[in-house]
Amino acid sequence: MRPPLKYAARGRVPPFIAMEVMRDANRLAATGTDVIHMEVGQPSTAAPSRVREAAARALSESVLGYTDGLGLPELRMRIARHYQEFYGVALDPARVIITGGASGAFLLAFLSAFNAGDRVVLASPGYPAYRHILTALGIEVVDVATGPEDLYQPTPALLDRVEGRIDGVIVASPSNPTGTMLGEAALTALVAWCARNGARFVSDEIYHGLTYDAPAITVAGLSDDAIVINSFSKYFSMTGWRLGWMIMPADLVPSISTLAPNFVISPPTLSQIAAIEAFESHDELQANLRRYAENREILVAGLPGCGIESFLPPQGAFYLYADIGNLTNDSLAYCRRMLHETGVATTPGLDFDAARGHRALRFSFAGKTEEIAEAVKRLRRWR
Ligand SMILES: Cc1ncc(COP(=O)(O)O)c(C=O)c1O
């Protein structure tokens, strides 16, 4: 008899429930049900037209070989200029590193900054992939439970309460799943806490550009020691192009310079060439933002009439996270029932908060305005 083959326990990370709900919703749609997709966090628009035109040109005119491992120099420079134009922050392009989406940036950033056994703080509820990537790398996740009273974000007081060493803190502002944001004073206080405690600050800025009240603050303007991660997926409406970037502290650039080419050789060339044009496409992108803002208004005004009353109006991103403890104690079953009885697909909070997500759900309002309005109508009838 053959000895059993081994498997790596670290590779057995939990599933991403949102993707499973999407599969369920797609199956239902294939049987003819009119499904409204509010479970997936991606724009319903294509990449800006200038990006698509540049890609078409590059496809016919360029060899599309590998680029530098850290990315196309023109794109790195254009991103550095974007920080000047968008935030008034001067950046050395040598610190800008192109990656396969924010997801690719997480892997490289965590490998360069943390050792196996290090302890990294995540706010709960939060984006599940941080936890799963850290866990697969043998890095311990330290959950900090947050609530509406602290805008679902970590605070220095919450960090002070953590027992034991903290080697890193990951923050997303605007956040997925809550759409809440940290202002300059709150971010500065967190950065200072990390500096005092020898912890690396990681700022996931993927939802920058998608804000409804005040613009988002980049941590690149507050600290040269922080890791700042961003992506073309959300504001730039380019999820499938798999392109993102990070601003690395100078002391971590040498390890990224060797890690990145070993892991991926180079980021996708076609996407990099085309993405340069994304920064000249703000008119088109602002039209998307206006649609999200309208969708947000419809949800914020309409959900209370559907019995969904406990939520913070999102300040950014395209998510609304609601406490539905008044309706259910089993958000997964509730979302399934909602999908099958109304055709509205949402994500149960369990994806974002294992301890309390059984009484929460997330709506993504990145879709078309007519669909969001129709979803509210259906949920009002359903309640
Ligand atoms: C907070 C957050 N970070 C990162 C990502 C990953 O984005 P991508 O790899 O497409 O850049 C997502 C995707 O939904 C997200 O919500």
The ligand as a Tripos MOL2 file, in Angstrom:
@<TRIPOS>MOLECULE
LIG
   16    16     1     0     0
SMALL
NO_CHARGES

@<TRIPOS>ATOM
      1 C1        -10.2350   45.9210    1.4120 C.3       1 LIG1
      2 C2         -9.7980   45.1990    0.1850 C.ar      1 LIG1
      3 N1         -8.4830   45.0560   -0.0420 N.ar      1 LIG1
      4 C3         -8.0390   44.3890   -1.1230 C.ar      1 LIG1
      5 C4         -8.9030   43.8170   -2.0440 C.ar      1 LIG1
      6 C5         -8.3210   43.0530   -3.2140 C.3       1 LIG1
      7 O1         -8.3870   43.7630   -4.3880 O.3       1 LIG1
      8 P1         -7.5330   43.4910   -5.6910 P.3       1 LIG1
      9 O2         -6.6550   42.3250   -5.4650 O.co2     1 LIG1
     10 O3         -8.5230   43.2810   -6.7870 O.co2     1 LIG1
     11 O4         -6.7300   44.7470   -5.9020 O.co2     1 LIG1
     12 C6        -10.2690   43.9620   -1.8580 C.ar      1 LIG1
     13 C7        -11.2240   43.3630   -2.8090 C.2       1 LIG1
     14 O5        -12.4180   43.3920   -2.6620 O.2       1 LIG1
     15 C8        -10.7260   44.6710   -0.7120 C.ar      1 LIG1
     16 O6        -12.0340   44.8380   -0.4620 O.3       1 LIG1
@<TRIPOS>BOND
     1     1     2 1
     2     2     3 ar
     3     2    15 ar
     4     3     4 ar
     5     4     5 ar
     6     5     6 1
     7     5    12 ar
     8     6     7 1
     9     7     8 1
    10     8     9 2
    11     8    10 1
    12     8    11 1
    13    12    13 1
    14    12    15 ar
    15    13    14 2
    16    15    16 1
@<TRIPOS>SUBSTRUCTURE
     1 LIG1         1 GROUP 0 **** ****
